Amino acid sequence: MDRFAYPAQFTPDDGGSHMVRFRDLPEAITSGCDMADAVEQAADCLQEALAGRLARRDAVPRPSKPRAGERLIPVAMYLAPKLALFTAMEGAGVNNSELARRLGVTELIVRRMLNPKHETKAGKIEAALRALGKEAVVHVSDAA
């Protein structure tokens, strides 16, 4: 996975509120009282759905290309590196113990790097990604 933004579909109702769904994450459904609130709720909902998958070690789907009328919602900066590490580990067939061995740390350190609730320094995740033959690149774009 090299892009950390998921397409969301915003469906207005008669009362002015908006229902939000992520087709890549069927469990991620929310709503907002207006469009601005719906975008904010969508971002929170996305983080929770992805953090839940990461905590359960469930598959994290690649984001689909947005369709007409969808809006890309970015993954939060605290979570994207952890997802990148998790998907790199899965892709390489490397478990926590093997990554810990490669890094010269305990398996507990790797578990913490993958824990969405634990603050991990960027340098540690960069080192772990390098141990898997990957590197992180940050891209900044104009806000939608």
N, CA, C and O atoms as CSV, one atom per row, in Angstrom:
chain,resi,resn,atom,element,x,y,z
A,1,MET,N,N,0.862,-1.168,0.000
A,1,MET,CA,C,0.000,0.000,0.000
A,1,MET,C,C,0.902,1.223,0.000
A,1,MET,O,O,1.803,1.336,0.832
A,2,ASP,N,N,0.666,2.127,-0.921
A,2,ASP,CA,C,1.513,3.305,-0.970
A,2,ASP,C,C,0.723,4.599,-0.876
A,2,ASP,O,O,1.302,5.685,-0.879
A,3,ARG,N,N,-0.577,4.488,-0.794
A,3,ARG,CA,C,-1.402,5.687,-0.659
A,3,ARG,C,C,-2.338,5.501,0.519
A,3,ARG,O,O,-2.991,4.465,0.641
A,4,PHE,N,N,-2.404,6.478,1.367
A,4,PHE,CA,C,-3.195,6.353,2.582
A,4,PHE,C,C,-4.328,7.374,2.614
A,4,PHE,O,O,-4.371,8.268,3.459
A,5,ALA,N,N,-5.241,7.208,1.665
A,5,ALA,CA,C,-6.473,7.999,1.613
A,5,ALA,C,C,-7.527,7.091,0.987
A,5,ALA,O,O,-7.284,6.445,-0.032
A,6,TYR,N,N,-8.684,7.053,1.606
A,6,TYR,CA,C,-9.755,6.153,1.165
A,6,TYR,C,C,-10.931,6.946,0.617
A,6,TYR,O,O,-11.297,7.979,1.179
A,7,PRO,N,N,-11.531,6.472,-0.481
A,7,PRO,CA,C,-12.689,7.170,-1.038
A,7,PRO,C,C,-13.938,6.960,-0.178
A,7,PRO,O,O,-14.234,5.849,0.261
A,8,ALA,N,N,-14.646,8.039,0.045
A,8,ALA,CA,C,-15.886,7.999,0.827
A,8,ALA,C,C,-17.026,8.532,-0.024
A,8,ALA,O,O,-16.868,9.479,-0.795
A,9,GLN,N,N,-18.179,7.895,0.139
A,9,GLN,CA,C,-19.385,8.329,-0.563
A,9,GLN,C,C,-20.248,9.098,0.431
A,9,GLN,O,O,-20.561,8.589,1.507
A,10,PHE,N,N,-20.628,10.303,0.080
A,10,PHE,CA,C,-21.463,11.162,0.918
A,10,PHE,C,C,-22.848,11.219,0.289
A,10,PHE,O,O,-23.006,11.683,-0.840
A,11,THR,N,N,-23.846,10.745,1.021
A,11,THR,CA,C,-25.217,10.723,0.503
A,11,THR,C,C,-26.083,11.658,1.345
A,11,THR,O,O,-26.309,11.398,2.527
A,12,PRO,N,N,-26.570,12.751,0.739
A,12,PRO,CA,C,-27.423,13.671,1.512
A,12,PRO,C,C,-28.817,13.085,1.716
A,12,PRO,O,O,-29.303,12.292,0.909
A,13,ASP,N,N,-29.445,13.496,2.814
A,13,ASP,CA,C,-30.849,13.117,3.010
A,13,ASP,C,C,-31.696,14.387,2.986
A,13,ASP,O,O,-31.164,15.486,2.834
A,14,ASP,N,N,-32.994,14.241,3.135
A,14,ASP,CA,C,-33.906,15.380,3.033
A,14,ASP,C,C,-33.691,16.420,4.119
A,14,ASP,O,O,-33.998,17.594,3.911
A,15,GLY,N,N,-33.171,16.017,5.274
A,15,GLY,CA,C,-32.991,16.941,6.390
A,15,GLY,C,C,-31.695,17.723,6.350
A,15,GLY,O,O,-31.441,18.529,7.245
A,16,GLY,N,N,-30.860,17.510,5.333
A,16,GLY,CA,C,-29.607,18.239,5.230
A,16,GLY,C,C,-28.401,17.488,5.775
A,16,GLY,O,O,-27.265,17.918,5.578
A,17,SER,N,N,-28.632,16.376,6.454
A,17,SER,CA,C,-27.494,15.606,6.949
A,17,SER,C,C,-26.945,14.728,5.821
A,17,SER,O,O,-27.568,14.590,4.769
A,18,HIS,N,N,-25.788,14.147,6.052
A,18,HIS,CA,C,-25.121,13.324,5.043
A,18,HIS,C,C,-24.681,12.001,5.656
A,18,HIS,O,O,-24.037,11.976,6.705
A,19,MET,N,N,-25.032,10.909,4.995
A,19,MET,CA,C,-24.556,9.576,5.368
A,19,MET,C,C,-23.229,9.351,4.650
A,19,MET,O,O,-23.085,9.705,3.479
A,20,VAL,N,N,-22.255,8.758,5.357
A,20,VAL,CA,C,-20.936,8.515,4.778
A,20,VAL,C,C,-20.624,7.026,4.850
A,20,VAL,O,O,-20.784,6.387,5.890
A,21,ARG,N,N,-20.177,6.496,3.726
A,21,ARG,CA,C,-19.771,5.079,3.656
A,21,ARG,C,C,-18.437,4.980,2.923
A,21,ARG,O,O,-18.141,5.750,2.010
A,22,PHE,N,N,-17.646,4.004,3.359
A,22,PHE,CA,C,-16.375,3.680,2.705
A,22,PHE,C,C,-16.528,2.297,2.093
A,22,PHE,O,O,-16.674,1.316,2.822
A,23,ARG,N,N,-16.496,2.201,0.765
A,23,ARG,CA,C,-16.725,0.888,0.157
A,23,ARG,C,C,-15.590,-0.086,0.421
A,23,ARG,O,O,-15.800,-1.297,0.355
A,24,ASP,N,N,-14.388,0.410,0.719
A,24,ASP,CA,C,-13.271,-0.478,1.041
A,24,ASP,C,C,-13.354,-1.016,2.469
A,24,ASP,O,O,-12.734,-2.028,2.793
A,25,LEU,N,N,-14.109,-0.347,3.304
A,25,LEU,CA,C,-14.232,-0.705,4.722
A,25,LEU,C,C,-15.716,-0.738,5.077
A,25,LEU,O,O,-16.250,0.263,5.555
A,26,PRO,N,N,-16.389,-1.856,4.858
A,26,PRO,CA,C,-17.843,-1.908,5.054
A,26,PRO,C,C,-18.291,-1.560,6.468
A,26,PRO,O,O,-19.429,-1.136,6.670
A,27,GLU,N,N,-17.412,-1.734,7.441
A,27,GLU,CA,C,-17.779,-1.416,8.821
A,27,GLU,C,C,-17.737,0.086,9.106
A,27,GLU,O,O,-18.235,0.529,10.141
A,28,ALA,N,N,-17.157,0.862,8.213
A,28,ALA,CA,C,-16.986,2.297,8.425
A,28,ALA,C,C,-18.175,3.058,7.837
A,28,ALA,O,O,-18.207,3.369,6.647
A,29,ILE,N,N,-19.137,3.347,8.690
A,29,ILE,CA,C,-20.336,4.089,8.298
A,29,ILE,C,C,-20.574,5.162,9.353
A,29,ILE,O,O,-20.516,4.889,10.552
A,30,THR,N,N,-20.840,6.369,8.903
A,30,THR,CA,C,-21.096,7.457,9.842
A,30,THR,C,C,-21.996,8.478,9.164
A,30,THR,O,O,-22.436,8.273,8.033
A,31,SER,N,N,-22.266,9.565,9.848
A,31,SER,CA,C,-23.056,10.637,9.257
A,31,SER,C,C,-22.700,11.949,9.935
A,31,SER,O,O,-22.076,11.975,10.996
A,32,GLY,N,N,-23.112,13.034,9.298
A,32,GLY,CA,C,-22.909,14.365,9.853
A,32,GLY,C,C,-24.126,15.219,9.602
A,32,GLY,O,O,-24.879,14.979,8.659
A,33,CYS,N,N,-24.323,16.224,10.450
A,33,CYS,CA,C,-25.522,17.051,10.334
A,33,CYS,C,C,-25.476,17.972,9.117
A,33,CYS,O,O,-26.518,18.444,8.660
A,34,ASP,N,N,-24.282,18.233,8.589
A,34,ASP,CA,C,-24.114,18.973,7.341
A,34,ASP,C,C,-22.841,18.448,6.680
A,34,ASP,O,O,-22.194,17.557,7.230
A,35,MET,N,N,-22.468,18.971,5.526
A,35,MET,CA,C,-21.322,18.426,4.807
A,35,MET,C,C,-20.020,18.588,5.585
A,35,MET,O,O,-19.210,17.663,5.631
A,36,ALA,N,N,-19.813,19.741,6.191
A,36,ALA,CA,C,-18.578,19.956,6.956
A,36,ALA,C,C,-18.476,18.966,8.111
A,36,ALA,O,O,-17.413,18.396,8.356
A,37,ASP,N,N,-19.576,18.766,8.813
A,37,ASP,CA,C,-19.582,17.806,9.918
A,37,ASP,C,C,-19.400,16.384,9.395
A,37,ASP,O,O,-18.721,15.575,10.028
A,38,ALA,N,N,-19.995,16.074,8.257
A,38,ALA,CA,C,-19.875,14.733,7.676
A,38,ALA,C,C,-18.420,14.426,7.313
A,38,ALA,O,O,-17.962,13.299,7.506
A,39,VAL,N,N,-17.694,15.407,6.792
A,39,VAL,CA,C,-16.277,15.211,6.448
A,39,VAL,C,C,-15.476,14.956,7.726
A,39,VAL,O,O,-14.625,14.067,7.757
A,40,GLU,N,N,-15.741,15.719,8.761
A,40,GLU,CA,C,-15.050,15.531,10.040
A,40,GLU,C,C,-15.365,14.156,10.638
A,40,GLU,O,O,-14.469,13.459,11.113
A,41,GLN,N,N,-16.631,13.780,10.610
A,41,GLN,CA,C,-17.032,12.461,11.131
A,41,GLN,C,C,-16.424,11.337,10.290
A,41,GLN,O,O,-16.040,10.297,10.823
A,42,ALA,N,N,-16.338,11.550,8.978
A,42,ALA,CA,C,-15.755,10.543,8.092
A,42,ALA,C,C,-14.294,10.293,8.444
A,42,ALA,O,O,-13.847,9.147,8.477
A,43,ALA,N,N,-13.552,11.363,8.707
A,43,ALA,CA,C,-12.141,11.215,9.067
A,43,ALA,C,C,-12.007,10.415,10.359
A,43,ALA,O,O,-11.174,9.513,10.448
A,44,ASP,N,N,-12.818,10.741,11.354
A,44,ASP,CA,C,-12.769,10.017,12.626
A,44,ASP,C,C,-13.167,8.555,12.439
A,44,ASP,O,O,-12.529,7.657,12.989
A,45,CYS,N,N,-14.205,8.323,11.674
A,45,CYS,CA,C,-14.690,6.969,11.418
A,45,CYS,C,C,-13.620,6.132,10.706
A,45,CYS,O,O,-13.413,4.966,11.040
A,46,LEU,N,N,-12.951,6.730,9.732
A,46,LEU,CA,C,-11.900,6.029,9.000
A,46,LEU,C,C,-10.774,5.605,9.936
A,46,LEU,O,O,-10.310,4.466,9.887
A,47,GLN,N,N,-10.339,6.533,10.792
A,47,GLN,CA,C,-9.239,6.201,11.718
A,47,GLN,C,C,-9.635,5.047,12.639
A,47,GLN,O,O,-8.844,4.135,12.877
A,48,GLU,N,N,-10.860,5.094,13.152
A,48,GLU,CA,C,-11.315,4.042,14.067
A,48,GLU,C,C,-11.418,2.694,13.367
A,48,GLU,O,O,-11.032,1.673,13.936
A,49,ALA,N,N,-11.932,2.680,12.143
A,49,ALA,CA,C,-12.058,1.419,11.399
A,49,ALA,C,C,-10.681,0.817,11.126
A,49,ALA,O,O,-10.477,-0.384,11.303
A,50,LEU,N,N,-9.741,1.653,10.696
A,50,LEU,CA,C,-8.398,1.153,10.398
A,50,LEU,C,C,-7.649,0.758,11.662
A,50,LEU,O,O,-6.943,-0.250,11.677
A,51,ALA,N,N,-7.798,1.542,12.716
A,51,ALA,CA,C,-7.141,1.194,13.985
A,51,ALA,C,C,-7.680,-0.134,14.514
A,51,ALA,O,O,-6.926,-0.945,15.051
A,52,GLY,N,N,-8.983,-0.351,14.362
A,52,GLY,CA,C,-9.580,-1.614,14.788
A,52,GLY,C,C,-9.017,-2.784,14.007
A,52,GLY,O,O,-8.720,-3.831,14.581
A,53,ARG,N,N,-8.868,-2.614,12.708
A,53,ARG,CA,C,-8.293,-3.689,11.889
A,53,ARG,C,C,-6.855,-3.960,12.288
A,53,ARG,O,O,-6.434,-5.113,12.379
A,54,LEU,N,N,-6.110,-2.905,12.524
A,54,LEU,CA,C,-4.713,-3.057,12.922
A,54,LEU,C,C,-4.612,-3.763,14.272
A,54,LEU,O,O,-3.792,-4.666,14.439
A,55,ALA,N,N,-5.435,-3.360,15.227
A,55,ALA,CA,C,-5.412,-3.970,16.558
A,55,ALA,C,C,-5.781,-5.452,16.510
A,55,ALA,O,O,-5.237,-6.259,17.265
A,56,ARG,N,N,-6.711,-5.803,15.616
A,56,ARG,CA,C,-7.140,-7.204,15.486
A,56,ARG,C,C,-6.258,-7.995,14.527
A,56,ARG,O,O,-6.412,-9.209,14.392
A,57,ARG,N,N,-5.332,-7.302,13.861
A,57,ARG,CA,C,-4.469,-7.907,12.839
A,57,ARG,C,C,-5.294,-8.432,11.657
A,57,ARG,O,O,-4.957,-9.445,11.044
A,58,ASP,N,N,-6.384,-7.714,11.355
A,58,ASP,CA,C,-7.215,-8.041,10.198
A,58,ASP,C,C,-6.580,-7.434,8.948
A,58,ASP,O,O,-5.744,-6.534,9.032
A,59,ALA,N,N,-6.984,-7.931,7.819
A,59,ALA,CA,C,-6.481,-7.400,6.548
A,59,ALA,C,C,-6.836,-5.918,6.425
A,59,ALA,O,O,-7.932,-5.492,6.789
A,60,VAL,N,N,-5.895,-5.155,5.912
A,60,VAL,CA,C,-6.109,-3.735,5.637
A,60,VAL,C,C,-6.148,-3.588,4.119
A,60,VAL,O,O,-5.118,-3.723,3.459
A,61,PRO,N,N,-7.331,-3.311,3.555
A,61,PRO,CA,C,-7.434,-3.238,2.092
A,61,PRO,C,C,-6.721,-2.027,1.518
A,61,PRO,O,O,-6.612,-0.979,2.156
A,62,ARG,N,N,-6.242,-2.202,0.304
A,62,ARG,CA,C,-5.682,-1.069,-0.427
A,62,ARG,C,C,-6.829,-0.116,-0.743
A,62,ARG,O,O,-7.933,-0.565,-1.053
A,63,PRO,N,N,-6.593,1.166,-0.672
A,63,PRO,CA,C,-7.653,2.100,-1.052
A,63,PRO,C,C,-7.986,1.980,-2.532
A,63,PRO,O,O,-7.096,1.898,-3.378
A,64,SER,N,N,-9.272,1.971,-2.829
A,64,SER,CA,C,-9.730,1.955,-4.224
A,64,SER,C,C,-9.531,3.330,-4.835
A,64,SER,O,O,-9.350,4.322,-4.129
A,65,LYS,N,N,-9.567,3.370,-6.148
A,65,LYS,CA,C,-9.552,4.663,-6.832
A,65,LYS,C,C,-10.914,5.300,-6.623
A,65,LYS,O,O,-11.934,4.613,-6.691
A,66,PRO,N,N,-10.948,6.602,-6.370
A,66,PRO,CA,C,-12.244,7.247,-6.148
A,66,PRO,C,C,-13.101,7.239,-7.411
A,66,PRO,O,O,-12.608,7.396,-8.528
A,67,ARG,N,N,-14.381,7.054,-7.197
A,67,ARG,CA,C,-15.361,7.122,-8.279
A,67,ARG,C,C,-15.956,8.525,-8.307
A,67,ARG,O,O,-15.757,9.321,-7.389
A,68,ALA,N,N,-16.675,8.803,-9.360
A,68,ALA,CA,C,-17.327,10.104,-9.482
A,68,ALA,C,C,-18.204,10.351,-8.262
A,68,ALA,O,O,-18.983,9.486,-7.863
A,69,GLY,N,N,-18.073,11.529,-7.677
A,69,GLY,CA,C,-18.884,11.909,-6.527
A,69,GLY,C,C,-18.285,11.504,-5.184
A,69,GLY,O,O,-18.797,11.910,-4.141
A,70,GLU,N,N,-17.214,10.713,-5.184
A,70,GLU,CA,C,-16.581,10.329,-3.922
A,70,GLU,C,C,-15.494,11.333,-3.560
A,70,GLU,O,O,-14.988,12.071,-4.406
A,71,ARG,N,N,-15.161,11.336,-2.304
A,71,ARG,CA,C,-14.142,12.243,-1.790
A,71,ARG,C,C,-13.107,11.426,-1.058
A,71,ARG,O,O,-13.457,10.529,-0.292
A,72,LEU,N,N,-11.809,11.723,-1.282
A,72,LEU,CA,C,-10.752,11.007,-0.581
A,72,LEU,C,C,-10.598,11.547,0.833
A,72,LEU,O,O,-10.495,12.755,1.045
A,73,ILE,N,N,-10.583,10.633,1.793
A,73,ILE,CA,C,-10.369,10.984,3.195
A,73,ILE,C,C,-9.007,10.414,3.590
A,73,ILE,O,O,-8.805,9.202,3.521
A,74,PRO,N,N,-8.078,11.266,4.000
A,74,PRO,CA,C,-6.741,10.773,4.330
A,74,PRO,C,C,-6.690,10.074,5.696
A,74,PRO,O,O,-7.445,10.392,6.616
A,75,VAL,N,N,-5.777,9.119,5.784
A,75,VAL,CA,C,-5.503,8.457,7.058
A,75,VAL,C,C,-4.675,9.434,7.892
A,75,VAL,O,O,-3.798,10.116,7.361
A,76,ALA,N,N,-4.948,9.501,9.176
A,76,ALA,CA,C,-4.252,10.426,10.078
A,76,ALA,C,C,-2.754,10.127,10.127
A,76,ALA,O,O,-2.332,8.981,9.968
A,77,MET,N,N,-1.975,11.151,10.343
A,77,MET,CA,C,-0.515,11.028,10.377
A,77,MET,C,C,-0.014,10.079,11.472
A,77,MET,O,O,1.041,9.465,11.313
A,78,TYR,N,N,-0.736,9.954,12.556
A,78,TYR,CA,C,-0.292,9.045,13.615
A,78,TYR,C,C,-0.488,7.583,13.218
A,78,TYR,O,O,0.207,6.706,13.731
A,79,LEU,N,N,-1.421,7.316,12.316
A,79,LEU,CA,C,-1.793,5.950,11.982
A,79,LEU,C,C,-1.167,5.436,10.683
A,79,LEU,O,O,-0.875,4.245,10.578
A,80,ALA,N,N,-0.960,6.290,9.714
A,80,ALA,CA,C,-0.454,5.860,8.407
A,80,ALA,C,C,0.873,5.103,8.491
A,80,ALA,O,O,1.007,4.070,7.835
A,81,PRO,N,N,1.861,5.566,9.267
A,81,PRO,CA,C,3.114,4.803,9.336
A,81,PRO,C,C,2.932,3.407,9.932
A,81,PRO,O,O,3.595,2.461,9.506
A,82,LYS,N,N,2.054,3.275,10.897
A,82,LYS,CA,C,1.787,1.965,11.500
A,82,LYS,C,C,1.135,1.038,10.482
A,82,LYS,O,O,1.469,-0.145,10.414
A,83,LEU,N,N,0.205,1.571,9.689
A,83,LEU,CA,C,-0.423,0.775,8.636
A,83,LEU,C,C,0.602,0.384,7.576
A,83,LEU,O,O,0.584,-0.737,7.069
A,84,ALA,N,N,1.489,1.308,7.247
A,84,ALA,CA,C,2.533,1.004,6.267
A,84,ALA,C,C,3.418,-0.133,6.768
A,84,ALA,O,O,3.759,-1.041,6.010
A,85,LEU,N,N,3.785,-0.079,8.033
A,85,LEU,CA,C,4.613,-1.140,8.609
A,85,LEU,C,C,3.870,-2.468,8.609
A,85,LEU,O,O,4.432,-3.497,8.234
A,86,PHE,N,N,2.624,-2.448,9.025
A,86,PHE,CA,C,1.819,-3.676,9.070
A,86,PHE,C,C,1.704,-4.302,7.682
A,86,PHE,O,O,1.908,-5.506,7.528
A,87,THR,N,N,1.380,-3.498,6.677
A,87,THR,CA,C,1.213,-4.046,5.333
A,87,THR,C,C,2.552,-4.507,4.751
A,87,THR,O,O,2.598,-5.487,4.008
A,88,ALA,N,N,3.634,-3.812,5.083
A,88,ALA,CA,C,4.961,-4.248,4.620
A,88,ALA,C,C,5.333,-5.589,5.250
A,88,ALA,O,O,5.901,-6.456,4.586
A,89,MET,N,N,5.014,-5.755,6.521
A,89,MET,CA,C,5.286,-7.026,7.195
A,89,MET,C,C,4.478,-8.148,6.551
A,89,MET,O,O,5.011,-9.223,6.274
A,90,GLU,N,N,3.198,-7.897,6.316
A,90,GLU,CA,C,2.357,-8.909,5.670
A,90,GLU,C,C,2.892,-9.261,4.286
A,90,GLU,O,O,2.977,-10.436,3.928
A,91,GLY,N,N,3.247,-8.252,3.519
A,91,GLY,CA,C,3.744,-8.474,2.163
A,91,GLY,C,C,5.038,-9.266,2.131
A,91,GLY,O,O,5.277,-10.040,1.204
A,92,ALA,N,N,5.877,-9.072,3.147
A,92,ALA,CA,C,7.162,-9.774,3.214
A,92,ALA,C,C,7.053,-11.107,3.944
A,92,ALA,O,O,8.016,-11.874,3.979
A,93,GLY,N,N,5.887,-11.393,4.528
A,93,GLY,CA,C,5.726,-12.627,5.293
A,93,GLY,C,C,6.557,-12.632,6.564
A,93,GLY,O,O,7.028,-13.680,7.008
A,94,VAL,N,N,6.732,-11.455,7.145
A,94,VAL,CA,C,7.555,-11.305,8.352
A,94,VAL,C,C,6.653,-11.109,9.559
A,94,VAL,O,O,5.778,-10.244,9.544
A,95,ASN,N,N,6.856,-11.901,10.605
A,95,ASN,CA,C,6.070,-11.738,11.828
A,95,ASN,C,C,6.802,-10.816,12.810
A,95,ASN,O,O,7.922,-10.378,12.546
A,96,ASN,N,N,6.165,-10.534,13.925
A,96,ASN,CA,C,6.740,-9.628,14.921
A,96,ASN,C,C,8.110,-10.091,15.389
A,96,ASN,O,O,9.038,-9.290,15.494
A,97,SER,N,N,8.236,-11.375,15.670
A,97,SER,CA,C,9.510,-11.904,16.199
A,97,SER,C,C,10.641,-11.745,15.194
A,97,SER,O,O,11.756,-11.375,15.563
A,98,GLU,N,N,10.358,-12.022,13.924
A,98,GLU,CA,C,11.399,-11.887,12.901
A,98,GLU,C,C,11.803,-10.431,12.726
A,98,GLU,O,O,12.990,-10.134,12.593
A,99,LEU,N,N,10.843,-9.527,12.723
A,99,LEU,CA,C,11.196,-8.109,12.605
A,99,LEU,C,C,11.998,-7.659,13.815
A,99,LEU,O,O,12.968,-6.913,13.677
A,100,ALA,N,N,11.602,-8.104,14.994
A,100,ALA,CA,C,12.353,-7.761,16.208
A,100,ALA,C,C,13.798,-8.237,16.089
A,100,ALA,O,O,14.723,-7.511,16.452
A,101,ARG,N,N,13.997,-9.460,15.581
A,101,ARG,CA,C,15.348,-9.992,15.410
A,101,ARG,C,C,16.150,-9.109,14.450
A,101,ARG,O,O,17.310,-8.793,14.713
A,102,ARG,N,N,15.524,-8.715,13.337
A,102,ARG,CA,C,16.214,-7.877,12.357
A,102,ARG,C,C,16.592,-6.514,12.931
A,102,ARG,O,O,17.615,-5.940,12.556
A,103,LEU,N,N,15.770,-6.004,13.833
A,103,LEU,CA,C,16.008,-4.682,14.417
A,103,LEU,C,C,16.869,-4.736,15.671
A,103,LEU,O,O,17.363,-3.708,16.133
A,104,GLY,N,N,17.051,-5.937,16.223
A,104,GLY,CA,C,17.816,-6.068,17.466
A,104,GLY,C,C,17.056,-5.541,18.674
A,104,GLY,O,O,17.644,-4.992,19.605
A,105,VAL,N,N,15.728,-5.720,18.642
A,105,VAL,CA,C,14.881,-5.281,19.753
A,105,VAL,C,C,14.019,-6.456,20.207
A,105,VAL,O,O,14.052,-7.529,19.604
A,106,THR,N,N,13.256,-6.249,21.263
A,106,THR,CA,C,12.342,-7.297,21.716
A,106,THR,C,C,11.066,-7.267,20.882
A,106,THR,O,O,10.748,-6.271,20.232
A,107,GLU,N,N,10.357,-8.371,20.918
A,107,GLU,CA,C,9.090,-8.468,20.195
A,107,GLU,C,C,8.076,-7.459,20.743
A,107,GLU,O,O,7.209,-6.991,20.005
A,108,LEU,N,N,8.179,-7.127,22.019
A,108,LEU,CA,C,7.290,-6.136,22.631
A,108,LEU,C,C,7.422,-4.780,21.928
A,108,LEU,O,O,6.430,-4.075,21.745
A,109,ILE,N,N,8.622,-4.427,21.543
A,109,ILE,CA,C,8.835,-3.150,20.833
A,109,ILE,C,C,8.087,-3.159,19.502
A,109,ILE,O,O,7.469,-2.160,19.133
A,110,VAL,N,N,8.139,-4.271,18.785
A,110,VAL,CA,C,7.427,-4.358,17.504
A,110,VAL,C,C,5.927,-4.292,17.744
A,110,VAL,O,O,5.210,-3.620,17.003
A,111,ARG,N,N,5.444,-4.983,18.772
A,111,ARG,CA,C,4.005,-4.905,19.084
A,111,ARG,C,C,3.591,-3.477,19.350
A,111,ARG,O,O,2.525,-3.047,18.910
A,112,ARG,N,N,4.421,-2.732,20.067
A,112,ARG,CA,C,4.106,-1.326,20.355
A,112,ARG,C,C,4.104,-0.488,19.078
A,112,ARG,O,O,3.280,0.413,18.926
A,113,MET,N,N,5.026,-0.786,18.163
A,113,MET,CA,C,5.054,-0.041,16.898
A,113,MET,C,C,3.761,-0.242,16.117
A,113,MET,O,O,3.331,0.651,15.387
A,114,LEU,N,N,3.143,-1.403,16.264
A,114,LEU,CA,C,1.910,-1.711,15.541
A,114,LEU,C,C,0.647,-1.348,16.316
A,114,LEU,O,O,-0.455,-1.429,15.773
A,115,ASN,N,N,0.793,-0.955,17.560
A,115,ASN,CA,C,-0.358,-0.623,18.405
A,115,ASN,C,C,-0.839,0.788,18.064
A,115,ASN,O,O,-0.097,1.752,18.255
A,116,PRO,N,N,-2.081,0.924,17.557
A,116,PRO,CA,C,-2.558,2.256,17.169
A,116,PRO,C,C,-2.688,3.229,18.341
A,116,PRO,O,O,-2.732,4.441,18.128
A,117,LYS,N,N,-2.749,2.727,19.554
A,117,LYS,CA,C,-2.889,3.597,20.726
A,117,LYS,C,C,-1.542,4.005,21.325
A,117,LYS,O,O,-1.497,4.857,22.213
A,118,HIS,N,N,-0.450,3.409,20.853
A,118,HIS,CA,C,0.876,3.688,21.405
A,118,HIS,C,C,1.611,4.677,20.506
A,118,HIS,O,O,1.699,4.478,19.294
A,119,GLU,N,N,2.137,5.745,21.107
A,119,GLU,CA,C,2.924,6.707,20.328
A,119,GLU,C,C,4.270,6.094,19.999
A,119,GLU,O,O,4.990,5.638,20.887
A,120,THR,N,N,4.602,6.084,18.732
A,120,THR,CA,C,5.877,5.526,18.280
A,120,THR,C,C,6.625,6.613,17.531
A,120,THR,O,O,6.057,7.294,16.677
A,121,LYS,N,N,7.897,6.773,17.852
A,121,LYS,CA,C,8.707,7.767,17.156
A,121,LYS,C,C,8.873,7.367,15.702
A,121,LYS,O,O,9.038,6.191,15.375
A,122,ALA,N,N,8.826,8.363,14.841
A,122,ALA,CA,C,8.919,8.127,13.397
A,122,ALA,C,C,10.193,7.370,13.039
A,122,ALA,O,O,10.173,6.518,12.150
A,123,GLY,N,N,11.297,7.665,13.713
A,123,GLY,CA,C,12.564,7.005,13.413
A,123,GLY,C,C,12.511,5.499,13.603
A,123,GLY,O,O,13.149,4.755,12.858
A,124,LYS,N,N,11.760,5.047,14.586
A,124,LYS,CA,C,11.643,3.607,14.822
A,124,LYS,C,C,10.888,2.929,13.680
A,124,LYS,O,O,11.269,1.851,13.226
A,125,ILE,N,N,9.823,3.567,13.226
A,125,ILE,CA,C,9.063,2.979,12.128
A,125,ILE,C,C,9.868,3.052,10.833
A,125,ILE,O,O,9.819,2.126,10.023
A,126,GLU,N,N,10.601,4.132,10.633
A,126,GLU,CA,C,11.462,4.216,9.446
A,126,GLU,C,C,12.488,3.096,9.442
A,126,GLU,O,O,12.728,2.479,8.405
A,127,ALA,N,N,13.097,2.827,10.594
A,127,ALA,CA,C,14.084,1.744,10.694
A,127,ALA,C,C,13.438,0.394,10.408
A,127,ALA,O,O,14.023,-0.445,9.723
A,128,ALA,N,N,12.238,0.184,10.927
A,128,ALA,CA,C,11.531,-1.075,10.698
A,128,ALA,C,C,11.182,-1.230,9.219
A,128,ALA,O,O,11.315,-2.320,8.662
A,129,LEU,N,N,10.742,-0.165,8.592
A,129,LEU,CA,C,10.433,-0.229,7.156
A,129,LEU,C,C,11.690,-0.524,6.339
A,129,LEU,O,O,11.648,-1.314,5.397
A,130,ARG,N,N,12.813,0.112,6.700
A,130,ARG,CA,C,14.075,-0.163,5.999
A,130,ARG,C,C,14.473,-1.623,6.155
A,130,ARG,O,O,14.992,-2.228,5.217
A,131,ALA,N,N,14.231,-2.199,7.340
A,131,ALA,CA,C,14.555,-3.615,7.568
A,131,ALA,C,C,13.713,-4.523,6.680
A,131,ALA,O,O,14.052,-5.689,6.475
A,132,LEU,N,N,12.616,-3.987,6.154
A,132,LEU,CA,C,11.739,-4.742,5.253
A,132,LEU,C,C,11.926,-4.328,3.795
A,132,LEU,O,O,11.171,-4.748,2.918
A,133,GLY,N,N,12.948,-3.493,3.544
A,133,GLY,CA,C,13.218,-3.049,2.179
A,133,GLY,C,C,12.289,-1.955,1.695
A,133,GLY,O,O,12.098,-1.795,0.489
A,134,LYS,N,N,11.708,-1.198,2.617
A,134,LYS,CA,C,10.767,-0.127,2.273
A,134,LYS,C,C,11.260,1.196,2.833
A,134,LYS,O,O,12.132,1.235,3.701
A,135,GLU,N,N,10.691,2.272,2.325
A,135,GLU,CA,C,10.926,3.585,2.906
A,135,GLU,C,C,9.639,4.385,2.851
A,135,GLU,O,O,8.804,4.185,1.969
A,136,ALA,N,N,9.491,5.285,3.795
A,136,ALA,CA,C,8.303,6.144,3.855
A,136,ALA,C,C,8.632,7.479,3.194
A,136,ALA,O,O,9.713,8.034,3.392
A,137,VAL,N,N,7.691,7.979,2.413
A,137,VAL,CA,C,7.831,9.276,1.776
A,137,VAL,C,C,6.554,10.052,2.101
A,137,VAL,O,O,5.449,9.544,1.909
A,138,VAL,N,N,6.706,11.267,2.587
A,138,VAL,CA,C,5.558,12.092,2.935
A,138,VAL,C,C,5.197,12.971,1.752
A,138,VAL,O,O,6.072,13.570,1.127
A,139,HIS,N,N,3.920,13.049,1.448
A,139,HIS,CA,C,3.412,13.881,0.358
A,139,HIS,C,C,2.415,14.861,0.956
A,139,HIS,O,O,1.491,14.459,1.664
A,140,VAL,N,N,2.599,16.133,0.677
A,140,VAL,CA,C,1.675,17.152,1.173
A,140,VAL,C,C,0.960,17.756,-0.038
A,140,VAL,O,O,1.587,18.101,-1.040
A,141,SER,N,N,-0.368,17.877,0.077
A,141,SER,CA,C,-1.138,18.468,-1.014
A,141,SER,C,C,-2.095,19.505,-0.460
A,141,SER,O,O,-2.274,19.608,0.753
A,142,ASP,N,N,-2.699,20.257,-1.331
A,142,ASP,CA,C,-3.676,21.253,-0.906
A,142,ASP,C,C,-4.880,20.566,-0.291
A,142,ASP,O,O,-5.278,19.492,-0.742
A,143,ALA,N,N,-5.462,21.165,0.728
A,143,ALA,CA,C,-6.653,20.626,1.369
A,143,ALA,C,C,-7.827,20.741,0.412
A,143,ALA,O,O,-7.914,21.670,-0.390
A,144,ALA,N,N,-8.724,19.778,0.518
A,144,ALA,CA,C,-9.904,19.782,-0.356
A,144,ALA,C,C,-10.954,20.737,0.161
A,144,ALA,O,O,-12.017,20.874,-0.446
